[in-house]
C-alpha cells in the first residue's frame, strides 16, 4: 500500500515540477494572496486527480491493464511528437 502511495506521489510531484501549472501558481501568488492561490491550486489538482482516478478505475473494469499501459504510452509519445513539431514550426521570437 505505501509503495503505491510513494510511487504515485513521486511520479506526480516530478511530473509537475516546472510545468505550466507550477508556473501559473508562481505568477498568481506573486500578484495575489499566496494562501488563496495555494488553496485554489490544491483544490484544482485534487479534482483533476479525482476525475483521473475515477476514469482509471472504470476503464480497468472493461480494458486490461496491459492495453491501458500501451495506450497511455502511445498517447504520451503522440503528445510529445505534436509538441516537438509545433516547437519547430513556430518562428523564434
PDB file of N, CA, C and O in Angstrom:
ATOM      1  N   UNK A   1       0.824  -1.197   0.000  1.00  0.00           N
ATOM      2  CA  UNK A   1       0.000   0.000   0.000  1.00  0.00           C
ATOM      3  C   UNK A   1       0.868   1.262   0.000  1.00  0.00           C
ATOM      4  O   UNK A   1       0.653   2.165  -0.808  1.00  0.00           O
ATOM      5  N   UNK A   2       1.853   1.321   0.911  1.00  0.00           N
ATOM      6  CA  UNK A   2       2.681   2.517   0.992  1.00  0.00           C
ATOM      7  C   UNK A   2       3.568   2.662  -0.233  1.00  0.00           C
ATOM      8  O   UNK A   2       3.905   3.778  -0.631  1.00  0.00           O
ATOM      9  N   UNK A   3       3.949   1.534  -0.837  1.00  0.00           N
ATOM     10  CA  UNK A   3       4.754   1.613  -2.052  1.00  0.00           C
ATOM     11  C   UNK A   3       3.958   2.308  -3.161  1.00  0.00           C
ATOM     12  O   UNK A   3       4.498   3.147  -3.883  1.00  0.00           O
ATOM     13  N   UNK A   4       2.682   1.959  -3.294  1.00  0.00           N
ATOM     14  CA  UNK A   4       1.823   2.605  -4.283  1.00  0.00           C
ATOM     15  C   UNK A   4       1.697   4.089  -3.989  1.00  0.00           C
ATOM     16  O   UNK A   4       1.770   4.917  -4.897  1.00  0.00           O
ATOM     17  N   UNK A   5       1.507   4.426  -2.713  1.00  0.00           N
ATOM     18  CA  UNK A   5       1.382   5.828  -2.318  1.00  0.00           C
ATOM     19  C   UNK A   5       2.617   6.625  -2.702  1.00  0.00           C
ATOM     20  O   UNK A   5       2.514   7.655  -3.369  1.00  0.00           O
ATOM     21  N   UNK A   6       3.791   6.151  -2.283  1.00  0.00           N
ATOM     22  CA  UNK A   6       5.020   6.910  -2.520  1.00  0.00           C
ATOM     23  C   UNK A   6       5.424   6.924  -3.995  1.00  0.00           C
ATOM     24  O   UNK A   6       5.976   7.915  -4.473  1.00  0.00           O
ATOM     25  N   UNK A   7       5.157   5.847  -4.711  1.00  0.00           N
ATOM     26  CA  UNK A   7       5.451   5.837  -6.149  1.00  0.00           C
ATOM     27  C   UNK A   7       4.581   6.860  -6.872  1.00  0.00           C
ATOM     28  O   UNK A   7       5.072   7.628  -7.699  1.00  0.00           O
ATOM     29  N   UNK A   8       3.283   6.867  -6.554  1.00  0.00           N
ATOM     30  CA  UNK A   8       2.369   7.823  -7.176  1.00  0.00           C
ATOM     31  C   UNK A   8       2.744   9.249  -6.803  1.00  0.00           C
ATOM     32  O   UNK A   8       2.792  10.127  -7.665  1.00  0.00           O
ATOM     33  N   UNK A   9       3.009   9.482  -5.532  1.00  0.00           N
ATOM     34  CA  UNK A   9       3.407  10.818  -5.078  1.00  0.00           C
ATOM     35  C   UNK A   9       4.650  11.292  -5.826  1.00  0.00           C
ATOM     36  O   UNK A   9       4.685  12.415  -6.329  1.00  0.00           O
ATOM     37  N   UNK A  10       5.657  10.447  -5.898  1.00  0.00           N
ATOM     38  CA  UNK A  10       6.917  10.816  -6.546  1.00  0.00           C
ATOM     39  C   UNK A  10       6.721  11.123  -8.025  1.00  0.00           C
ATOM     40  O   UNK A  10       7.240  12.119  -8.529  1.00  0.00           O
ATOM     41  N   UNK A  11       5.975  10.272  -8.718  1.00  0.00           N
ATOM     42  CA  UNK A  11       5.761  10.473 -10.145  1.00  0.00           C
ATOM     43  C   UNK A  11       4.991  11.757 -10.425  1.00  0.00           C
ATOM     44  O   UNK A  11       5.358  12.517 -11.321  1.00  0.00           O
ATOM     45  N   UNK A  12       3.931  12.003  -9.667  1.00  0.00           N
ATOM     46  CA  UNK A  12       3.138  13.218  -9.883  1.00  0.00           C
ATOM     47  C   UNK A  12       3.947  14.452  -9.495  1.00  0.00           C
ATOM     48  O   UNK A  12       3.915  15.462 -10.199  1.00  0.00           O
ATOM     49  N   UNK A  13       4.662  14.378  -8.394  1.00  0.00           N
ATOM     50  CA  UNK A  13       5.481  15.508  -7.957  1.00  0.00           C
ATOM     51  C   UNK A  13       6.521  15.866  -9.008  1.00  0.00           C
ATOM     52  O   UNK A  13       6.668  17.036  -9.364  1.00  0.00           O
ATOM     53  N   UNK A  14       7.242  14.872  -9.506  1.00  0.00           N
ATOM     54  CA  UNK A  14       8.264  15.131 -10.516  1.00  0.00           C
ATOM     55  C   UNK A  14       7.658  15.611 -11.827  1.00  0.00           C
ATOM     56  O   UNK A  14       8.235  16.464 -12.502  1.00  0.00           O
ATOM     57  N   UNK A  15       6.498  15.070 -12.193  1.00  0.00           N
ATOM     58  CA  UNK A  15       5.845  15.482 -13.437  1.00  0.00           C
ATOM     59  C   UNK A  15       5.379  16.934 -13.369  1.00  0.00           C
ATOM     60  O   UNK A  15       5.349  17.622 -14.390  1.00  0.00           O
ATOM     61  N   UNK A  16       5.020  17.401 -12.187  1.00  0.00           N
ATOM     62  CA  UNK A  16       4.508  18.761 -12.034  1.00  0.00           C
ATOM     63  C   UNK A  16       5.607  19.809 -11.916  1.00  0.00           C
ATOM     64  O   UNK A  16       5.343  20.996 -12.107  1.00  0.00           O
ATOM     65  N   UNK A  17       6.832  19.397 -11.606  1.00  0.00           N
ATOM     66  CA  UNK A  17       7.916  20.372 -11.442  1.00  0.00           C
ATOM     67  C   UNK A  17       8.179  21.096 -12.753  1.00  0.00           C
ATOM     68  O   UNK A  17       8.446  20.464 -13.775  1.00  0.00           O
ATOM     69  N   UNK A  18       8.103  22.403 -12.722  1.00  0.00           N
ATOM     70  CA  UNK A  18       8.437  23.214 -13.880  1.00  0.00           C
ATOM     71  C   UNK A  18       7.422  23.208 -15.006  1.00  0.00           C
ATOM     72  O   UNK A  18       7.707  23.724 -16.086  1.00  0.00           O
ATOM     73  N   UNK A  19       6.241  22.637 -14.785  1.00  0.00           N
ATOM     74  CA  UNK A  19       5.249  22.638 -15.864  1.00  0.00           C
ATOM     75  C   UNK A  19       4.426  23.931 -15.818  1.00  0.00           C
ATOM     76  O   UNK A  19       4.629  24.787 -14.958  1.00  0.00           O
ATOM     77  N   UNK A  20       3.501  24.045 -16.758  1.00  0.00           N
ATOM     78  CA  UNK A  20       2.700  25.272 -16.859  1.00  0.00           C
ATOM     79  C   UNK A  20       1.879  25.527 -15.599  1.00  0.00           C
ATOM     80  O   UNK A  20       1.675  26.677 -15.210  1.00  0.00           O
ATOM     81  N   UNK A  21       1.411  24.465 -14.967  1.00  0.00           N
ATOM     82  CA  UNK A  21       0.625  24.631 -13.738  1.00  0.00           C
ATOM     83  C   UNK A  21       1.455  25.302 -12.657  1.00  0.00           C
ATOM     84  O   UNK A  21       1.000  26.249 -12.015  1.00  0.00           O
ATOM     85  N   UNK A  22       2.657  24.820 -12.458  1.00  0.00           N
ATOM     86  CA  UNK A  22       3.508  25.387 -11.413  1.00  0.00           C
ATOM     87  C   UNK A  22       3.876  26.842 -11.732  1.00  0.00           C
ATOM     88  O   UNK A  22       3.911  27.688 -10.838  1.00  0.00           O
ATOM     89  N   UNK A  23       4.147  27.120 -12.992  1.00  0.00           N
ATOM     90  CA  UNK A  23       4.481  28.495 -13.370  1.00  0.00           C
ATOM     91  C   UNK A  23       3.282  29.435 -13.190  1.00  0.00           C
ATOM     92  O   UNK A  23       3.449  30.593 -12.807  1.00  0.00           O
ATOM     93  N   UNK A  24       2.084  28.931 -13.466  1.00  0.00           N
ATOM     94  CA  UNK A  24       0.876  29.728 -13.265  1.00  0.00           C
ATOM     95  C   UNK A  24       0.674  30.039 -11.782  1.00  0.00           C
ATOM     96  O   UNK A  24       0.353  31.170 -11.416  1.00  0.00           O
ATOM     97  N   UNK A  25       0.864  29.031 -10.936  1.00  0.00           N
ATOM     98  CA  UNK A  25       0.723  29.236  -9.489  1.00  0.00           C
ATOM     99  C   UNK A  25       1.774  30.229  -8.995  1.00  0.00           C
ATOM    100  O   UNK A  25       1.479  31.087  -8.163  1.00  0.00           O
ATOM    101  N   UNK A  26       2.985  30.112  -9.503  1.00  0.00           N
ATOM    102  CA  UNK A  26       4.050  31.026  -9.113  1.00  0.00           C
ATOM    103  C   UNK A  26       3.687  32.468  -9.475  1.00  0.00           C
ATOM    104  O   UNK A  26       3.848  33.381  -8.665  1.00  0.00           O
ATOM    105  N   UNK A  27       3.200  32.659 -10.694  1.00  0.00           N
ATOM    106  CA  UNK A  27       2.837  34.006 -11.144  1.00  0.00           C
ATOM    107  C   UNK A  27       1.654  34.563 -10.352  1.00  0.00           C
ATOM    108  O   UNK A  27       1.661  35.728  -9.956  1.00  0.00           O
ATOM    109  N   UNK A  28       0.639  33.727 -10.124  1.00  0.00           N
ATOM    110  CA  UNK A  28      -0.541  34.193  -9.379  1.00  0.00           C
ATOM    111  C   UNK A  28      -0.192  34.543  -7.938  1.00  0.00           C
ATOM    112  O   UNK A  28      -0.691  35.532  -7.402  1.00  0.00           O
ATOM    113  N   UNK A  29       0.656  33.744  -7.313  1.00  0.00           N
ATOM    114  CA  UNK A  29       0.987  34.016  -5.914  1.00  0.00           C
ATOM    115  C   UNK A  29       1.883  35.239  -5.771  1.00  0.00           C
ATOM    116  O   UNK A  29       2.000  35.801  -4.681  1.00  0.00           O
ATOM    117  N   UNK A  30       2.511  35.651  -6.857  1.00  0.00           N
ATOM    118  CA  UNK A  30       3.316  36.871  -6.813  1.00  0.00           C
ATOM    119  C   UNK A  30       2.440  38.114  -6.869  1.00  0.00           C
ATOM    120  O   UNK A  30       2.856  39.185  -6.425  1.00  0.00           O
ATOM    121  N   UNK A  31       1.229  37.983  -7.412  1.00  0.00           N
ATOM    122  CA  UNK A  31       0.350  39.150  -7.562  1.00  0.00           C
ATOM    123  C   UNK A  31      -0.887  39.102  -6.675  1.00  0.00           C
ATOM    124  O   UNK A  31      -1.552  40.121  -6.485  1.00  0.00           O
ATOM    125  N   UNK A  32      -1.202  37.933  -6.133  1.00  0.00           N
ATOM    126  CA  UNK A  32      -2.396  37.783  -5.294  1.00  0.00           C
ATOM    127  C   UNK A  32      -2.015  37.193  -3.952  1.00  0.00           C
ATOM    128  O   UNK A  32      -0.836  36.987  -3.665  1.00  0.00           O
ATOM    129  N   UNK A  33      -3.019  36.922  -3.131  1.00  0.00           N
ATOM    130  CA  UNK A  33      -2.787  36.346  -1.810  1.00  0.00           C
ATOM    131  C   UNK A  33      -2.295  34.900  -1.961  1.00  0.00           C
ATOM    132  O   UNK A  33      -3.018  34.051  -2.483  1.00  0.00           O
ATOM    133  N   UNK A  34      -1.061  34.619  -1.503  1.00  0.00           N
ATOM    134  CA  UNK A  34      -0.476  33.293  -1.705  1.00  0.00           C
ATOM    135  C   UNK A  34      -1.310  32.152  -1.124  1.00  0.00           C
ATOM    136  O   UNK A  34      -1.410  31.095  -1.748  1.00  0.00           O
ATOM    137  N   UNK A  35      -1.908  32.337   0.051  1.00  0.00           N
ATOM    138  CA  UNK A  35      -2.690  31.246   0.658  1.00  0.00           C
ATOM    139  C   UNK A  35      -3.942  30.940  -0.159  1.00  0.00           C
ATOM    140  O   UNK A  35      -4.351  29.784  -0.269  1.00  0.00           O
ATOM    141  N   UNK A  36      -4.543  31.971  -0.724  1.00  0.00           N
ATOM    142  CA  UNK A  36      -5.719  31.770  -1.562  1.00  0.00           C
ATOM    143  C   UNK A  36      -5.340  31.028  -2.854  1.00  0.00           C
ATOM    144  O   UNK A  36      -6.058  30.136  -3.307  1.00  0.00           O
ATOM    145  N   UNK A  37      -4.204  31.415  -3.429  1.00  0.00           N
ATOM    146  CA  UNK A  37      -3.710  30.735  -4.634  1.00  0.00           C
ATOM    147  C   UNK A  37      -3.376  29.280  -4.307  1.00  0.00           C
ATOM    148  O   UNK A  37      -3.695  28.386  -5.091  1.00  0.00           O
ATOM    149  N   UNK A  38      -2.738  29.031  -3.160  1.00  0.00           N
ATOM    150  CA  UNK A  38      -2.406  27.667  -2.748  1.00  0.00           C
ATOM    151  C   UNK A  38      -3.672  26.820  -2.611  1.00  0.00           C
ATOM    152  O   UNK A  38      -3.737  25.712  -3.142  1.00  0.00           O
ATOM    153  N   UNK A  39      -4.661  27.332  -1.912  1.00  0.00           N
ATOM    154  CA  UNK A  39      -5.908  26.581  -1.708  1.00  0.00           C
ATOM    155  C   UNK A  39      -6.606  26.285  -3.039  1.00  0.00           C
ATOM    156  O   UNK A  39      -7.093  25.175  -3.255  1.00  0.00           O
ATOM    157  N   UNK A  40      -6.652  27.274  -3.918  1.00  0.00           N
ATOM    158  CA  UNK A  40      -7.300  27.078  -5.218  1.00  0.00           C
ATOM    159  C   UNK A  40      -6.545  26.052  -6.060  1.00  0.00           C
ATOM    160  O   UNK A  40      -7.167  25.207  -6.704  1.00  0.00           O
ATOM    161  N   UNK A  41      -5.221  26.115  -6.063  1.00  0.00           N
ATOM    162  CA  UNK A  41      -4.447  25.175  -6.879  1.00  0.00           C
ATOM    163  C   UNK A  41      -4.511  23.761  -6.313  1.00  0.00           C
ATOM    164  O   UNK A  41      -4.575  22.800  -7.079  1.00  0.00           O
ATOM    165  N   UNK A  42      -4.496  23.613  -4.991  1.00  0.00           N
ATOM    166  CA  UNK A  42      -4.629  22.286  -4.379  1.00  0.00           C
ATOM    167  C   UNK A  42      -5.996  21.694  -4.714  1.00  0.00           C
ATOM    168  O   UNK A  42      -6.095  20.512  -5.041  1.00  0.00           O
ATOM    169  N   UNK A  43      -7.041  22.503  -4.637  1.00  0.00           N
ATOM    170  CA  UNK A  43      -8.378  22.022  -4.968  1.00  0.00           C
ATOM    171  C   UNK A  43      -8.462  21.627  -6.442  1.00  0.00           C
ATOM    172  O   UNK A  43      -9.019  20.580  -6.772  1.00  0.00           O
ATOM    173  N   UNK A  44      -7.911  22.458  -7.327  1.00  0.00           N
ATOM    174  CA  UNK A  44      -7.968  22.159  -8.762  1.00  0.00           C
ATOM    175  C   UNK A  44      -7.220  20.864  -9.087  1.00  0.00           C
ATOM    176  O   UNK A  44      -7.735  20.021  -9.821  1.00  0.00           O
ATOM    177  N   UNK A  45      -6.017  20.704  -8.548  1.00  0.00           N
ATOM    178  CA  UNK A  45      -5.258  19.484  -8.806  1.00  0.00           C
ATOM    179  C   UNK A  45      -5.925  18.260  -8.174  1.00  0.00           C
ATOM    180  O   UNK A  45      -5.861  17.162  -8.726  1.00  0.00           O
ATOM    181  N   UNK A  46      -6.562  18.452  -7.023  1.00  0.00           N
ATOM    182  CA  UNK A  46      -7.264  17.339  -6.378  1.00  0.00           C
ATOM    183  C   UNK A  46      -8.461  16.884  -7.201  1.00  0.00           C
ATOM    184  O   UNK A  46      -8.701  15.685  -7.344  1.00  0.00           O
ATOM    185  N   UNK A  47      -9.209  17.834  -7.741  1.00  0.00           N
ATOM    186  CA  UNK A  47     -10.367  17.486  -8.573  1.00  0.00           C
ATOM    187  C   UNK A  47      -9.900  16.788  -9.855  1.00  0.00           C
ATOM    188  O   UNK A  47     -10.510  15.808 -10.283  1.00  0.00           O
ATOM    189  N   UNK A  48      -8.828  17.285 -10.464  1.00  0.00           N
ATOM    190  CA  UNK A  48      -8.292  16.646 -11.672  1.00  0.00           C
ATOM    191  C   UNK A  48      -7.821  15.224 -11.372  1.00  0.00           C
ATOM    192  O   UNK A  48      -8.062  14.309 -12.159  1.00  0.00           O
ATOM    193  N   UNK A  49      -7.149  15.041 -10.233  1.00  0.00           N
ATOM    194  CA  UNK A  49      -6.686  13.705  -9.846  1.00  0.00           C
ATOM    195  C   UNK A  49      -7.873  12.792  -9.527  1.00  0.00           C
ATOM    196  O   UNK A  49      -7.841  11.605  -9.851  1.00  0.00           O
ATOM    197  N   UNK A  50      -8.912  13.333  -8.898  1.00  0.00           N
ATOM    198  CA  UNK A  50     -10.111  12.554  -8.605  1.00  0.00           C
ATOM    199  C   UNK A  50     -10.765  12.056  -9.891  1.00  0.00           C
ATOM    200  O   UNK A  50     -11.133  10.886  -9.996  1.00  0.00           O
ATOM    201  N   UNK A  51     -10.908  12.951 -10.864  1.00  0.00           N
ATOM    202  CA  UNK A  51     -11.515  12.558 -12.140  1.00  0.00           C
ATOM    203  C   UNK A  51     -10.672  11.494 -12.845  1.00  0.00           C
ATOM    204  O   UNK A  51     -11.217  10.535 -13.390  1.00  0.00           O
ATOM    205  N   UNK A  52      -9.346  11.659 -12.837  1.00  0.00           N
ATOM    206  CA  UNK A  52      -8.465  10.678 -13.467  1.00  0.00           C
ATOM    207  C   UNK A  52      -8.544   9.332 -12.756  1.00  0.00           C
ATOM    208  O   UNK A  52      -8.522   8.286 -13.405  1.00  0.00           O
ATOM    209  N   UNK A  53      -8.634   9.350 -11.434  1.00  0.00           N
ATOM    210  CA  UNK A  53      -8.732   8.117 -10.661  1.00  0.00           C
ATOM    211  C   UNK A  53     -10.042   7.396 -10.943  1.00  0.00           C
ATOM    212  O   UNK A  53     -10.058   6.177 -11.116  1.00  0.00           O
ATOM    213  N   UNK A  54     -11.129   8.135 -10.990  1.00  0.00           N
ATOM    214  CA  UNK A  54     -12.429   7.533 -11.293  1.00  0.00           C
ATOM    215  C   UNK A  54     -12.422   6.941 -12.702  1.00  0.00           C
ATOM    216  O   UNK A  54     -12.867   5.812 -12.911  1.00  0.00           O
ATOM    217  N   UNK A  55     -11.913   7.711 -13.661  1.00  0.00           N
ATOM    218  CA  UNK A  55     -11.855   7.211 -15.034  1.00  0.00           C
ATOM    219  C   UNK A  55     -10.976   5.967 -15.127  1.00  0.00           C
ATOM    220  O   UNK A  55     -11.339   5.004 -15.802  1.00  0.00           O
ATOM    221  N   UNK A  56      -9.846   5.978 -14.468  1.00  0.00           N
ATOM    222  CA  UNK A  56      -8.956   4.820 -14.474  1.00  0.00           C
ATOM    223  C   UNK A  56      -9.590   3.591 -13.864  1.00  0.00           C
ATOM    224  O   UNK A  56      -9.433   2.486 -14.384  1.00  0.00           O
ATOM    225  N   UNK A  57     -10.307   3.769 -12.762  1.00  0.00           N
ATOM    226  CA  UNK A  57     -10.937   2.616 -12.119  1.00  0.00           C
ATOM    227  C   UNK A  57     -12.094   2.068 -12.948  1.00  0.00           C
ATOM    228  O   UNK A  57     -12.359   0.866 -12.927  1.00  0.00           O
ATOM    229  N   UNK A  58     -12.781   2.943 -13.677  1.00  0.00           N
ATOM    230  CA  UNK A  58     -13.861   2.473 -14.556  1.00  0.00           C
ATOM    231  C   UNK A  58     -13.271   1.753 -15.769  1.00  0.00           C
ATOM    232  O   UNK A  58     -13.745   0.684 -16.154  1.00  0.00           O
ATOM    233  N   UNK A  59     -12.237   2.343 -16.365  1.00  0.00           N
ATOM    234  CA  UNK A  59     -11.629   1.738 -17.548  1.00  0.00           C
ATOM    235  C   UNK A  59     -11.044   0.364 -17.257  1.00  0.00           C
ATOM    236  O   UNK A  59     -11.136  -0.532 -18.097  1.00  0.00           O
ATOM    237  N   UNK A  60     -10.444   0.179 -16.081  1.00  0.00           N
ATOM    238  CA  UNK A  60      -9.820  -1.107 -15.769  1.00  0.00           C
ATOM    239  C   UNK A  60     -10.829  -2.240 -15.653  1.00  0.00           C
ATOM    240  O   UNK A  60     -10.457  -3.411 -15.718  1.00  0.00           O
ATOM    241  N   UNK A  61     -12.097  -1.904 -15.484  1.00  0.00           N
ATOM    242  CA  UNK A  61     -13.131  -2.943 -15.433  1.00  0.00           C
ATOM    243  C   UNK A  61     -13.445  -3.480 -16.822  1.00  0.00           C
ATOM    244  O   UNK A  61     -13.915  -4.609 -16.963  1.00  0.00           O
ATOM    245  N   UNK A  62     -13.184  -2.671 -17.852  1.00  0.00           N
ATOM    246  CA  UNK A  62     -13.543  -3.041 -19.214  1.00  0.00           C
ATOM    247  C   UNK A  62     -12.341  -3.308 -20.121  1.00  0.00           C
ATOM    248  O   UNK A  62     -12.468  -3.985 -21.141  1.00  0.00           O
ATOM    249  N   UNK A  63     -11.179  -2.777 -19.748  1.00  0.00           N
ATOM    250  CA  UNK A  63      -9.987  -2.911 -20.572  1.00  0.00           C
ATOM    251  C   UNK A  63      -8.855  -3.449 -19.706  1.00  0.00           C
ATOM    252  O   UNK A  63      -8.712  -3.045 -18.552  1.00  0.00           O
ATOM    253  N   UNK A  64      -8.051  -4.355 -20.250  1.00  0.00           N
ATOM    254  CA  UNK A  64      -6.961  -4.947 -19.471  1.00  0.00           C
ATOM    255  C   UNK A  64      -5.902  -3.890 -19.143  1.00  0.00           C
ATOM    256  O   UNK A  64      -5.691  -2.957 -19.919  1.00  0.00           O
ATOM    257  N   UNK A  65      -5.242  -4.040 -17.996  1.00  0.00           N
ATOM    258  CA  UNK A  65      -4.202  -3.078 -17.602  1.00  0.00           C
ATOM    259  C   UNK A  65      -3.087  -2.966 -18.651  1.00  0.00           C
ATOM    260  O   UNK A  65      -2.536  -1.883 -18.852  1.00  0.00           O
ATOM    261  N   UNK A  66      -2.757  -4.064 -19.313  1.00  0.00           N
ATOM    262  CA  UNK A  66      -1.698  -4.039 -20.335  1.00  0.00           C
ATOM    263  C   UNK A  66      -2.091  -3.114 -21.491  1.00  0.00           C
ATOM    264  O   UNK A  66      -1.268  -2.329 -21.962  1.00  0.00           O
ATOM    265  N   UNK A  67      -3.325  -3.201 -21.942  1.00  0.00           N
ATOM    266  CA  UNK A  67      -3.793  -2.345 -23.027  1.00  0.00           C
ATOM    267  C   UNK A  67      -3.795  -0.887 -22.580  1.00  0.00           C
ATOM    268  O   UNK A  67      -3.423  -0.002 -23.350  1.00  0.00           O
ATOM    269  N   UNK A  68      -4.209  -0.635 -21.347  1.00  0.00           N
ATOM    270  CA  UNK A  68      -4.190   0.735 -20.825  1.00  0.00           C
ATOM    271  C   UNK A  68      -2.768   1.287 -20.776  1.00  0.00           C
ATOM    272  O   UNK A  68      -2.547   2.454 -21.101  1.00  0.00           O
ATOM    273  N   UNK A  69      -1.799   0.458 -20.370  1.00  0.00           N
ATOM    274  CA  UNK A  69      -0.407   0.897 -20.320  1.00  0.00           C
ATOM    275  C   UNK A  69       0.108   1.219 -21.719  1.00  0.00           C
ATOM    276  O   UNK A  69       0.752   2.247 -21.926  1.00  0.00           O
ATOM    277  N   UNK A  70      -0.173   0.350 -22.668  1.00  0.00           N
ATOM    278  CA  UNK A  70       0.284   0.572 -24.044  1.00  0.00           C
ATOM    279  C   UNK A  70      -0.381   1.826 -24.618  1.00  0.00           C
ATOM    280  O   UNK A  70       0.285   2.653 -25.240  1.00  0.00           O
ATOM    281  N   UNK A  71      -1.689   1.967 -24.410  1.00  0.00           N
ATOM    282  CA  UNK A  71      -2.408   3.142 -24.916  1.00  0.00           C
ATOM    283  C   UNK A  71      -1.866   4.420 -24.275  1.00  0.00           C
ATOM    284  O   UNK A  71      -1.694   5.429 -24.958  1.00  0.00           O
ATOM    285  N   UNK A  72      -1.596   4.382 -22.973  1.00  0.00           N
ATOM    286  CA  UNK A  72      -1.025   5.550 -22.291  1.00  0.00           C
ATOM    287  C   UNK A  72       0.349   5.898 -22.846  1.00  0.00           C
ATOM    288  O   UNK A  72       0.656   7.073 -23.048  1.00  0.00           O
ATOM    289  N   UNK A  73       1.177   4.891 -23.093  1.00  0.00           N
ATOM    290  CA  UNK A  73       2.500   5.117 -23.668  1.00  0.00           C
ATOM    291  C   UNK A  73       2.417   5.712 -25.064  1.00  0.00           C
ATOM    292  O   UNK A  73       3.166   6.628 -25.405  1.00  0.00           O
ATOM    293  N   UNK A  74       1.501   5.185 -25.867  1.00  0.00           N
ATOM    294  CA  UNK A  74       1.318   5.711 -27.225  1.00  0.00           C
ATOM    295  C   UNK A  74       0.843   7.161 -27.176  1.00  0.00           C
ATOM    296  O   UNK A  74       1.351   8.005 -27.915  1.00  0.00           O
ATOM    297  N   UNK A  75      -0.125   7.454 -26.312  1.00  0.00           N
ATOM    298  CA  UNK A  75      -0.600   8.839 -26.188  1.00  0.00           C
ATOM    299  C   UNK A  75       0.514   9.775 -25.733  1.00  0.00           C
ATOM    300  O   UNK A  75       0.618  10.903 -26.215  1.00  0.00           O
ATOM    301  N   UNK A  76       1.343   9.308 -24.806  1.00  0.00           N
ATOM    302  CA  UNK A  76       2.469  10.107 -24.332  1.00  0.00           C
ATOM    303  C   UNK A  76       3.400  10.436 -25.495  1.00  0.00           C
ATOM    304  O   UNK A  76       3.831  11.580 -25.642  1.00  0.00           O
ATOM    305  N   UNK A  77       3.711   9.440 -26.318  1.00  0.00           N
ATOM    306  CA  UNK A  77       4.588   9.653 -27.475  1.00  0.00           C
ATOM    307  C   UNK A  77       3.945  10.586 -28.503  1.00  0.00           C
ATOM    308  O   UNK A  77       4.617  11.449 -29.067  1.00  0.00           O
ATOM    309  N   UNK A  78       2.642  10.411 -28.745  1.00  0.00           N
ATOM    310  CA  UNK A  78       1.941  11.268 -29.706  1.00  0.00           C
ATOM    311  C   UNK A  78       1.947  12.718 -29.236  1.00  0.00           C
ATOM    312  O   UNK A  78       2.243  13.621 -30.018  1.00  0.00           O
ATOM    313  N   UNK A  79       1.622  12.950 -27.956  1.00  0.00           N
ATOM    314  CA  UNK A  79       1.623  14.317 -27.439  1.00  0.00           C
ATOM    315  C   UNK A  79       3.021  14.926 -27.515  1.00  0.00           C
ATOM    316  O   UNK A  79       3.171  16.100 -27.855  1.00  0.00           O
ATOM    317  N   UNK A  80       4.040  14.135 -27.200  1.00  0.00           N
ATOM    318  CA  UNK A  80       5.415  14.625 -27.294  1.00  0.00           C
ATOM    319  C   UNK A  80       5.782  14.991 -28.722  1.00  0.00           C
ATOM    320  O   UNK A  80       6.414  16.021 -28.958  1.00  0.00           O
ATOM    321  N   UNK A  81       5.387  14.151 -29.682  1.00  0.00           N
ATOM    322  CA  UNK A  81       5.674  14.425 -31.090  1.00  0.00           C
ATOM    323  C   UNK A  81       4.959  15.692 -31.562  1.00  0.00           C
ATOM    324  O   UNK A  81       5.536  16.504 -32.285  1.00  0.00           O
ATOM    325  N   UNK A  82       3.711  15.854 -31.152  1.00  0.00           N
ATOM    326  CA  UNK A  82       2.955  17.051 -31.531  1.00  0.00           C
ATOM    327  C   UNK A  82       3.627  18.300 -30.965  1.00  0.00           C
ATOM    328  O   UNK A  82       3.723  19.317 -31.652  1.00  0.00           O
ATOM    329  N   UNK A  83       4.089  18.231 -29.722  1.00  0.00           N
ATOM    330  CA  UNK A  83       4.764  19.379 -29.117  1.00  0.00           C
ATOM    331  C   UNK A  83       6.074  19.693 -29.834  1.00  0.00           C
ATOM    332  O   UNK A  83       6.402  20.861 -30.043  1.00  0.00           O
ATOM    333  N   UNK A  84       6.830  18.648 -30.215  1.00  0.00           N
ATOM    334  CA  UNK A  84       8.079  18.875 -30.942  1.00  0.00           C
ATOM    335  C   UNK A  84       7.827  19.507 -32.301  1.00  0.00           C
ATOM    336  O   UNK A  84       8.517  20.450 -32.688  1.00  0.00           O
ATOM    337  N   UNK A  85       6.843  18.992 -33.024  1.00  0.00           N
ATOM    338  CA  UNK A  85       6.522  19.531 -34.341  1.00  0.00           C
ATOM    339  C   UNK A  85       6.093  20.990 -34.216  1.00  0.00           C
ATOM    340  O   UNK A  85       6.537  21.837 -34.991  1.00  0.00           O
ATOM    341  N   UNK A  86       5.237  21.280 -33.250  1.00  0.00           N
ATOM    342  CA  UNK A  86       4.772  22.673 -33.093  1.00  0.00           C
ATOM    343  C   UNK A  86       5.904  23.585 -32.666  1.00  0.00           C
ATOM    344  O   UNK A  86       5.916  24.759 -33.033  1.00  0.00           O
ATOM    345  N   UNK A  87       6.856  23.074 -31.898  1.00  0.00           N
ATOM    346  CA  UNK A  87       8.000  23.898 -31.474  1.00  0.00           C
ATOM    347  C   UNK A  87       8.881  24.265 -32.662  1.00  0.00           C
ATOM    348  O   UNK A  87       9.395  25.381 -32.730  1.00  0.00           O
ATOM    349  N   UNK A  88       9.059  23.336 -33.596  1.00  0.00           N
ATOM    350  CA  UNK A  88       9.887  23.616 -34.754  1.00  0.00           C
ATOM    351  C   UNK A  88       9.161  24.446 -35.814  1.00  0.00           C
ATOM    352  O   UNK A  88       9.802  25.120 -36.621  1.00  0.00           O
ATOM    353  N   UNK A  89       7.838  24.399 -35.813  1.00  0.00           N
ATOM    354  CA  UNK A  89       7.060  25.190 -36.785  1.00  0.00           C
ATOM    355  C   UNK A  89       6.867  26.627 -36.339  1.00  0.00           C
ATOM    356  O   UNK A  89       6.662  27.514 -37.168  1.00  0.00           O
ATOM    357  N   UNK A  90       6.931  26.866 -35.038  1.00  0.00           N
ATOM    358  CA  UNK A  90       6.734  28.214 -34.503  1.00  0.00           C
ATOM    359  C   UNK A  90       8.001  29.030 -34.717  1.00  0.00           C
ATOM    360  O   UNK A  90       9.080  28.613 -34.298  1.00  0.00           O
ATOM    361  N   UNK A  91       7.885  30.189 -35.363  1.00  0.00           N
ATOM    362  CA  UNK A  91       9.080  31.010 -35.575  1.00  0.00           C
ATOM    363  C   UNK A  91       9.614  31.550 -34.247  1.00  0.00           C
ATOM    364  O   UNK A  91       8.848  31.868 -33.337  1.00  0.00           O
ATOM    365  N   UNK A  92      10.920  31.646 -34.159  1.00  0.00           N
ATOM    366  CA  UNK A  92      11.552  32.158 -32.932  1.00  0.00           C
ATOM    367  C   UNK A  92      11.200  33.628 -32.751  1.00  0.00           C
ATOM    368  O   UNK A  92      11.123  34.385 -33.718  1.00  0.00           O
ATOM    369  N   UNK A  93      10.991  34.015 -31.509  1.00  0.00           N
ATOM    370  CA  UNK A  93      10.615  35.412 -31.218  1.00  0.00           C
ATOM    371  C   UNK A  93      11.822  36.302 -31.141  1.00  0.00           C
ATOM    372  O   UNK A  93      11.689  37.503 -30.905  1.00  0.00           O
TER     373      UNK A  93
END
